[in-house]
Amino acid sequence: MIDRMVTTIFRHSQELRQQYSIGKEKADLDIIQQIRHKVKPTLAMFEFDELSDSLQEGKQILESEGFGVNFESHFKDFTSKLDEVIQEVFSLKDAM
């Protein structure tokens, strides 16, 4: 059961990174909204609060300013935090 949870977190984290990047590249708010909506429960369930807060910050930036300089800065910070989560989960997955 724990293996399944770790696999789910890992898969959702990778999908989040991929889709968030695609949404940024295409300046497509729908892509970002869809992936944010899909992974939000997983992030909350496993208490990835810092990542959830960063997603919320990105949402606010996009709603108020769109895909500009502030979103670019947010994106770099967000992907850095997400990479840390992916690495952490990958380590757990390898340990199993």
ChimeraX attribute file (.defattr): number of C-alpha atoms within 10 A of each C-alpha:
attribute: neighborCount
match mode: 1-to-1
recipient: residues
	/A:1	6
	/A:2	9
	/A:3	11
	/A:4	10
	/A:5	13
	/A:6	17
	/A:7	16
	/A:8	14
	/A:9	21
	/A:10	20
	/A:11	14
	/A:12	19
	/A:13	20
	/A:14	16
	/A:15	15
	/A:16	21
	/A:17	17
	/A:18	12
	/A:19	17
	/A:20	24
	/A:21	16
	/A:22	14
	/A:23	19
	/A:24	16
	/A:25	10
	/A:26	11
	/A:27	15
	/A:28	14
	/A:29	16
	/A:30	10
	/A:31	17
	/A:32	22
	/A:33	15
	/A:34	14
	/A:35	18
	/A:36	20
	/A:37	11
	/A:38	14
	/A:39	17
	/A:40	17
	/A:41	12
	/A:42	17
	/A:43	18
	/A:44	12
	/A:45	10
	/A:46	10
	/A:47	11
	/A:48	14
	/A:49	12
	/A:50	13
	/A:51	20
	/A:52	19
	/A:53	12
	/A:54	18
	/A:55	20
	/A:56	14
	/A:57	15
	/A:58	23
	/A:59	18
	/A:60	13
	/A:61	18
	/A:62	17
	/A:63	11
	/A:64	9
	/A:65	12
	/A:66	16
	/A:67	19
	/A:68	12
	/A:69	11
	/A:70	13
	/A:71	20
	/A:72	14
	/A:73	11
	/A:74	17
	/A:75	18
	/A:76	11
	/A:77	14
	/A:78	23
	/A:79	17
	/A:80	13
	/A:81	14
	/A:82	20
	/A:83	15
	/A:84	12
	/A:85	18
	/A:86	19
	/A:87	13
	/A:88	12
	/A:89	19
	/A:90	16
	/A:91	12
	/A:92	14
	/A:93	17
	/A:94	7
	/A:95	7
	/A:96	8
